[in-house]
Each structure stands twice: as C-alpha cells, then as structure tokens.
Amino acid sequence: MSFEITTGEGNAHVFLAVDAYLDFVFQLGVERDRKPETVLKNVYNLLENPDFTKHLGKGFTLVLEEFQELAPRIEAIIGGEQGKILFNKALNNTIANPVLLALRDTLRGKEKR
C-alpha cells in the first residue's frame, strides 16, 4: 500500500506492507513518485526487510489494489520465494484500512499535545 503525504520538499509517497496474519506493518520506503520502477523497488525492499525475511520460504501472497500491468515483473521478483500476487481492491482495503486509521489517530494524538 502507499499513501501520499505533503512535505516541505513537495509530495511524497509512503510505501507500507501489512502482514495480515501477524498483524505487523513493514515500512518500505518514502519516495517522490509511484512510477513502475519505484513500485518494483519497494517489492524488493519488502523481500529484504529483516522482519520479513525470517518468514520467507513459507509462501506468501501480496494483495494489491492496482499495478496489474506490473504483475509479470512482480511475480518474477517474488516467485523464487514462493510468493503469489492477488489483485483485489476490496481485500486490500480490508487489510489496509485499520493501519491507515491507526496512523491517522496517532498523528492526530500528536497534534493535540
């Protein structure tokens, strides 16, 4: 998942991955764009994340709501680690929304201090 934020240097995109089974969020990167190469870079970032690598080899599914045009390239990256890809907006939103709401609430709490 990614969401856009405004910074002093312009807009940026925060890339996150959520493990729905472990209830764990991986912060993958903050980028200036969501171009195909940037998306693929963040798939690699997930596979290199120390908290994710300890679960590799057991199979996993990336659930994305967009970037279907990158499916063959993403499958090539994750296939060697028994990864699969599923494009399903509703399921992606079900997984992502609690994280985004918690992040929003955390940021609002900091504003009140």
Beta strands, then each sheet from edge to edge (+ up, - down):
strand 1: 2-7
strand 2: 10-19
strand 3: 24-31
strand 4: 60-64
strand 5: 83-87
sheet 1: 1+ 2- 3+
sheet 2: 4+ 5+
end
